[in-house]
Amino acid sequence: MNYFFLAVAAAVMVNAFLCLYQGAKGPTIQDRVISINIVNTKTLVVLLFVFFAIGEPGTYLDIALVYALLNFVVTVAVSRYIETERIAVE
């Protein structure tokens, strides 16, 4: 195992928890959506670092790609829902 990749993954996870805290206390719903998107992206990066650390990045790369696609689709869907709800309320 490559301990450098694991150390970087741990540092990214600490940063992800800070972003998660920001998402929990965010003043607006848009701040929360962006914060959760950042946390999901950091989770993807941690997954890739762990895959490189165990020595088989090619085997699990499809999992990372599907996770990134789901992250994008969910963020767009939630943003669209927030935008339509705001228009409907006003």
Chimera marker file (.cmm) of the C-alpha trace (Angstrom):
<marker_set name="trace">
<marker id="1" x="0.000" y="0.000" z="0.000" r="1" g="1" b="0" radius="0.5"/>
<marker id="2" x="1.097" y="3.477" z="-0.709" r="1" g="1" b="0" radius="0.5"/>
<marker id="3" x="0.788" y="5.451" z="2.526" r="1" g="1" b="0" radius="0.5"/>
<marker id="4" x="1.108" y="8.787" z="0.750" r="1" g="1" b="0" radius="0.5"/>
<marker id="5" x="-2.232" y="8.286" z="-1.012" r="1" g="1" b="0" radius="0.5"/>
<marker id="6" x="-3.858" y="7.261" z="2.260" r="1" g="1" b="0" radius="0.5"/>
<marker id="7" x="-2.487" y="10.334" z="4.039" r="1" g="1" b="0" radius="0.5"/>
<marker id="8" x="-3.763" y="12.639" z="1.308" r="1" g="1" b="0" radius="0.5"/>
<marker id="9" x="-7.152" y="10.879" z="1.433" r="1" g="1" b="0" radius="0.5"/>
<marker id="10" x="-7.316" y="11.476" z="5.190" r="1" g="1" b="0" radius="0.5"/>
<marker id="11" x="-6.495" y="15.164" z="4.708" r="1" g="1" b="0" radius="0.5"/>
<marker id="12" x="-9.197" y="15.500" z="2.055" r="1" g="1" b="0" radius="0.5"/>
<marker id="13" x="-11.707" y="13.813" z="4.380" r="1" g="1" b="0" radius="0.5"/>
<marker id="14" x="-10.926" y="16.316" z="7.144" r="1" g="1" b="0" radius="0.5"/>
<marker id="15" x="-11.573" y="19.081" z="4.628" r="1" g="1" b="0" radius="0.5"/>
<marker id="16" x="-14.803" y="17.356" z="3.561" r="1" g="1" b="0" radius="0.5"/>
<marker id="17" x="-16.048" y="17.343" z="7.150" r="1" g="1" b="0" radius="0.5"/>
<marker id="18" x="-15.377" y="21.068" z="7.348" r="1" g="1" b="0" radius="0.5"/>
<marker id="19" x="-17.459" y="21.559" z="4.202" r="1" g="1" b="0" radius="0.5"/>
<marker id="20" x="-20.175" y="19.352" z="5.680" r="1" g="1" b="0" radius="0.5"/>
<marker id="21" x="-20.271" y="21.596" z="8.738" r="1" g="1" b="0" radius="0.5"/>
<marker id="22" x="-20.589" y="24.628" z="6.469" r="1" g="1" b="0" radius="0.5"/>
<marker id="23" x="-23.460" y="22.924" z="4.705" r="1" g="1" b="0" radius="0.5"/>
<marker id="24" x="-25.246" y="22.276" z="7.971" r="1" g="1" b="0" radius="0.5"/>
<marker id="25" x="-24.996" y="25.877" z="9.113" r="1" g="1" b="0" radius="0.5"/>
<marker id="26" x="-25.321" y="27.530" z="5.685" r="1" g="1" b="0" radius="0.5"/>
<marker id="27" x="-27.612" y="30.542" z="5.767" r="1" g="1" b="0" radius="0.5"/>
<marker id="28" x="-29.389" y="29.753" z="2.484" r="1" g="1" b="0" radius="0.5"/>
<marker id="29" x="-30.449" y="26.592" z="0.705" r="1" g="1" b="0" radius="0.5"/>
<marker id="30" x="-28.128" y="27.414" z="-2.212" r="1" g="1" b="0" radius="0.5"/>
<marker id="31" x="-25.143" y="27.420" z="0.155" r="1" g="1" b="0" radius="0.5"/>
<marker id="32" x="-26.196" y="24.023" z="1.421" r="1" g="1" b="0" radius="0.5"/>
<marker id="33" x="-26.556" y="22.545" z="-2.062" r="1" g="1" b="0" radius="0.5"/>
<marker id="34" x="-23.127" y="23.807" z="-3.098" r="1" g="1" b="0" radius="0.5"/>
<marker id="35" x="-21.581" y="22.536" z="0.126" r="1" g="1" b="0" radius="0.5"/>
<marker id="36" x="-23.057" y="19.065" z="-0.312" r="1" g="1" b="0" radius="0.5"/>
<marker id="37" x="-21.820" y="19.045" z="-3.920" r="1" g="1" b="0" radius="0.5"/>
<marker id="38" x="-18.324" y="19.856" z="-2.656" r="1" g="1" b="0" radius="0.5"/>
<marker id="39" x="-18.544" y="17.063" z="-0.075" r="1" g="1" b="0" radius="0.5"/>
<marker id="40" x="-19.589" y="14.590" z="-2.773" r="1" g="1" b="0" radius="0.5"/>
<marker id="41" x="-16.712" y="15.683" z="-4.994" r="1" g="1" b="0" radius="0.5"/>
<marker id="42" x="-14.244" y="15.286" z="-2.136" r="1" g="1" b="0" radius="0.5"/>
<marker id="43" x="-15.669" y="11.832" z="-1.452" r="1" g="1" b="0" radius="0.5"/>
<marker id="44" x="-14.995" y="10.948" z="-5.079" r="1" g="1" b="0" radius="0.5"/>
<marker id="45" x="-11.404" y="12.141" z="-4.731" r="1" g="1" b="0" radius="0.5"/>
<marker id="46" x="-10.965" y="10.065" z="-1.564" r="1" g="1" b="0" radius="0.5"/>
<marker id="47" x="-12.317" y="7.017" z="-3.380" r="1" g="1" b="0" radius="0.5"/>
<marker id="48" x="-9.798" y="7.520" z="-6.162" r="1" g="1" b="0" radius="0.5"/>
<marker id="49" x="-6.916" y="7.937" z="-3.702" r="1" g="1" b="0" radius="0.5"/>
<marker id="50" x="-7.902" y="4.744" z="-1.906" r="1" g="1" b="0" radius="0.5"/>
<marker id="51" x="-8.161" y="2.897" z="-5.216" r="1" g="1" b="0" radius="0.5"/>
<marker id="52" x="-4.663" y="4.056" z="-6.127" r="1" g="1" b="0" radius="0.5"/>
<marker id="53" x="-3.387" y="3.117" z="-2.666" r="1" g="1" b="0" radius="0.5"/>
<marker id="54" x="-4.592" y="-0.474" z="-2.951" r="1" g="1" b="0" radius="0.5"/>
<marker id="55" x="-3.011" y="-0.705" z="-6.380" r="1" g="1" b="0" radius="0.5"/>
<marker id="56" x="-6.037" y="-1.291" z="-8.584" r="1" g="1" b="0" radius="0.5"/>
<marker id="57" x="-7.291" y="2.048" z="-9.895" r="1" g="1" b="0" radius="0.5"/>
<marker id="58" x="-8.498" y="0.652" z="-13.210" r="1" g="1" b="0" radius="0.5"/>
<marker id="59" x="-10.760" y="-1.921" z="-11.622" r="1" g="1" b="0" radius="0.5"/>
<marker id="60" x="-12.773" y="0.584" z="-9.642" r="1" g="1" b="0" radius="0.5"/>
<marker id="61" x="-12.630" y="3.548" z="-11.992" r="1" g="1" b="0" radius="0.5"/>
<marker id="62" x="-16.120" y="2.806" z="-13.293" r="1" g="1" b="0" radius="0.5"/>
<marker id="63" x="-17.474" y="3.147" z="-9.749" r="1" g="1" b="0" radius="0.5"/>
<marker id="64" x="-15.883" y="6.579" z="-9.479" r="1" g="1" b="0" radius="0.5"/>
<marker id="65" x="-17.295" y="7.645" z="-12.843" r="1" g="1" b="0" radius="0.5"/>
<marker id="66" x="-20.825" y="6.557" z="-11.927" r="1" g="1" b="0" radius="0.5"/>
<marker id="67" x="-20.524" y="8.344" z="-8.576" r="1" g="1" b="0" radius="0.5"/>
<marker id="68" x="-19.397" y="11.542" z="-10.324" r="1" g="1" b="0" radius="0.5"/>
<marker id="69" x="-22.287" y="11.318" z="-12.784" r="1" g="1" b="0" radius="0.5"/>
<marker id="70" x="-24.799" y="10.812" z="-9.972" r="1" g="1" b="0" radius="0.5"/>
<marker id="71" x="-23.276" y="13.747" z="-8.093" r="1" g="1" b="0" radius="0.5"/>
<marker id="72" x="-23.775" y="15.989" z="-11.113" r="1" g="1" b="0" radius="0.5"/>
<marker id="73" x="-27.311" y="14.814" z="-11.867" r="1" g="1" b="0" radius="0.5"/>
<marker id="74" x="-28.484" y="15.175" z="-8.259" r="1" g="1" b="0" radius="0.5"/>
<marker id="75" x="-27.005" y="18.667" z="-7.965" r="1" g="1" b="0" radius="0.5"/>
<marker id="76" x="-28.692" y="19.793" z="-11.169" r="1" g="1" b="0" radius="0.5"/>
<marker id="77" x="-32.001" y="18.225" z="-10.130" r="1" g="1" b="0" radius="0.5"/>
<marker id="78" x="-31.981" y="19.831" z="-6.680" r="1" g="1" b="0" radius="0.5"/>
<marker id="79" x="-30.982" y="23.198" z="-8.136" r="1" g="1" b="0" radius="0.5"/>
<marker id="80" x="-33.785" y="22.964" z="-10.679" r="1" g="1" b="0" radius="0.5"/>
<marker id="81" x="-36.267" y="22.045" z="-7.950" r="1" g="1" b="0" radius="0.5"/>
<marker id="82" x="-35.177" y="24.991" z="-5.795" r="1" g="1" b="0" radius="0.5"/>
<marker id="83" x="-35.456" y="27.369" z="-8.741" r="1" g="1" b="0" radius="0.5"/>
<marker id="84" x="-38.955" y="26.227" z="-9.701" r="1" g="1" b="0" radius="0.5"/>
<marker id="85" x="-40.163" y="26.335" z="-6.113" r="1" g="1" b="0" radius="0.5"/>
<marker id="86" x="-38.839" y="29.866" z="-5.670" r="1" g="1" b="0" radius="0.5"/>
<marker id="87" x="-40.663" y="31.026" z="-8.803" r="1" g="1" b="0" radius="0.5"/>
<marker id="88" x="-43.863" y="29.299" z="-7.698" r="1" g="1" b="0" radius="0.5"/>
<marker id="89" x="-43.744" y="30.960" z="-4.254" r="1" g="1" b="0" radius="0.5"/>
<marker id="90" x="-43.129" y="34.471" z="-5.584" r="1" g="1" b="0" radius="0.5"/>
<link id1="1" id2="2" r="1" g="1" b="0" radius="0.2"/>
<link id1="2" id2="3" r="1" g="1" b="0" radius="0.2"/>
<link id1="3" id2="4" r="1" g="1" b="0" radius="0.2"/>
<link id1="4" id2="5" r="1" g="1" b="0" radius="0.2"/>
<link id1="5" id2="6" r="1" g="1" b="0" radius="0.2"/>
<link id1="6" id2="7" r="1" g="1" b="0" radius="0.2"/>
<link id1="7" id2="8" r="1" g="1" b="0" radius="0.2"/>
<link id1="8" id2="9" r="1" g="1" b="0" radius="0.2"/>
<link id1="9" id2="10" r="1" g="1" b="0" radius="0.2"/>
<link id1="10" id2="11" r="1" g="1" b="0" radius="0.2"/>
<link id1="11" id2="12" r="1" g="1" b="0" radius="0.2"/>
<link id1="12" id2="13" r="1" g="1" b="0" radius="0.2"/>
<link id1="13" id2="14" r="1" g="1" b="0" radius="0.2"/>
<link id1="14" id2="15" r="1" g="1" b="0" radius="0.2"/>
<link id1="15" id2="16" r="1" g="1" b="0" radius="0.2"/>
<link id1="16" id2="17" r="1" g="1" b="0" radius="0.2"/>
<link id1="17" id2="18" r="1" g="1" b="0" radius="0.2"/>
<link id1="18" id2="19" r="1" g="1" b="0" radius="0.2"/>
<link id1="19" id2="20" r="1" g="1" b="0" radius="0.2"/>
<link id1="20" id2="21" r="1" g="1" b="0" radius="0.2"/>
<link id1="21" id2="22" r="1" g="1" b="0" radius="0.2"/>
<link id1="22" id2="23" r="1" g="1" b="0" radius="0.2"/>
<link id1="23" id2="24" r="1" g="1" b="0" radius="0.2"/>
<link id1="24" id2="25" r="1" g="1" b="0" radius="0.2"/>
<link id1="25" id2="26" r="1" g="1" b="0" radius="0.2"/>
<link id1="26" id2="27" r="1" g="1" b="0" radius="0.2"/>
<link id1="27" id2="28" r="1" g="1" b="0" radius="0.2"/>
<link id1="28" id2="29" r="1" g="1" b="0" radius="0.2"/>
<link id1="29" id2="30" r="1" g="1" b="0" radius="0.2"/>
<link id1="30" id2="31" r="1" g="1" b="0" radius="0.2"/>
<link id1="31" id2="32" r="1" g="1" b="0" radius="0.2"/>
<link id1="32" id2="33" r="1" g="1" b="0" radius="0.2"/>
<link id1="33" id2="34" r="1" g="1" b="0" radius="0.2"/>
<link id1="34" id2="35" r="1" g="1" b="0" radius="0.2"/>
<link id1="35" id2="36" r="1" g="1" b="0" radius="0.2"/>
<link id1="36" id2="37" r="1" g="1" b="0" radius="0.2"/>
<link id1="37" id2="38" r="1" g="1" b="0" radius="0.2"/>
<link id1="38" id2="39" r="1" g="1" b="0" radius="0.2"/>
<link id1="39" id2="40" r="1" g="1" b="0" radius="0.2"/>
<link id1="40" id2="41" r="1" g="1" b="0" radius="0.2"/>
<link id1="41" id2="42" r="1" g="1" b="0" radius="0.2"/>
<link id1="42" id2="43" r="1" g="1" b="0" radius="0.2"/>
<link id1="43" id2="44" r="1" g="1" b="0" radius="0.2"/>
<link id1="44" id2="45" r="1" g="1" b="0" radius="0.2"/>
<link id1="45" id2="46" r="1" g="1" b="0" radius="0.2"/>
<link id1="46" id2="47" r="1" g="1" b="0" radius="0.2"/>
<link id1="47" id2="48" r="1" g="1" b="0" radius="0.2"/>
<link id1="48" id2="49" r="1" g="1" b="0" radius="0.2"/>
<link id1="49" id2="50" r="1" g="1" b="0" radius="0.2"/>
<link id1="50" id2="51" r="1" g="1" b="0" radius="0.2"/>
<link id1="51" id2="52" r="1" g="1" b="0" radius="0.2"/>
<link id1="52" id2="53" r="1" g="1" b="0" radius="0.2"/>
<link id1="53" id2="54" r="1" g="1" b="0" radius="0.2"/>
<link id1="54" id2="55" r="1" g="1" b="0" radius="0.2"/>
<link id1="55" id2="56" r="1" g="1" b="0" radius="0.2"/>
<link id1="56" id2="57" r="1" g="1" b="0" radius="0.2"/>
<link id1="57" id2="58" r="1" g="1" b="0" radius="0.2"/>
<link id1="58" id2="59" r="1" g="1" b="0" radius="0.2"/>
<link id1="59" id2="60" r="1" g="1" b="0" radius="0.2"/>
<link id1="60" id2="61" r="1" g="1" b="0" radius="0.2"/>
<link id1="61" id2="62" r="1" g="1" b="0" radius="0.2"/>
<link id1="62" id2="63" r="1" g="1" b="0" radius="0.2"/>
<link id1="63" id2="64" r="1" g="1" b="0" radius="0.2"/>
<link id1="64" id2="65" r="1" g="1" b="0" radius="0.2"/>
<link id1="65" id2="66" r="1" g="1" b="0" radius="0.2"/>
<link id1="66" id2="67" r="1" g="1" b="0" radius="0.2"/>
<link id1="67" id2="68" r="1" g="1" b="0" radius="0.2"/>
<link id1="68" id2="69" r="1" g="1" b="0" radius="0.2"/>
<link id1="69" id2="70" r="1" g="1" b="0" radius="0.2"/>
<link id1="70" id2="71" r="1" g="1" b="0" radius="0.2"/>
<link id1="71" id2="72" r="1" g="1" b="0" radius="0.2"/>
<link id1="72" id2="73" r="1" g="1" b="0" radius="0.2"/>
<link id1="73" id2="74" r="1" g="1" b="0" radius="0.2"/>
<link id1="74" id2="75" r="1" g="1" b="0" radius="0.2"/>
<link id1="75" id2="76" r="1" g="1" b="0" radius="0.2"/>
<link id1="76" id2="77" r="1" g="1" b="0" radius="0.2"/>
<link id1="77" id2="78" r="1" g="1" b="0" radius="0.2"/>
<link id1="78" id2="79" r="1" g="1" b="0" radius="0.2"/>
<link id1="79" id2="80" r="1" g="1" b="0" radius="0.2"/>
<link id1="80" id2="81" r="1" g="1" b="0" radius="0.2"/>
<link id1="81" id2="82" r="1" g="1" b="0" radius="0.2"/>
<link id1="82" id2="83" r="1" g="1" b="0" radius="0.2"/>
<link id1="83" id2="84" r="1" g="1" b="0" radius="0.2"/>
<link id1="84" id2="85" r="1" g="1" b="0" radius="0.2"/>
<link id1="85" id2="86" r="1" g="1" b="0" radius="0.2"/>
<link id1="86" id2="87" r="1" g="1" b="0" radius="0.2"/>
<link id1="87" id2="88" r="1" g="1" b="0" radius="0.2"/>
<link id1="88" id2="89" r="1" g="1" b="0" radius="0.2"/>
<link id1="89" id2="90" r="1" g="1" b="0" radius="0.2"/>
</marker_set>
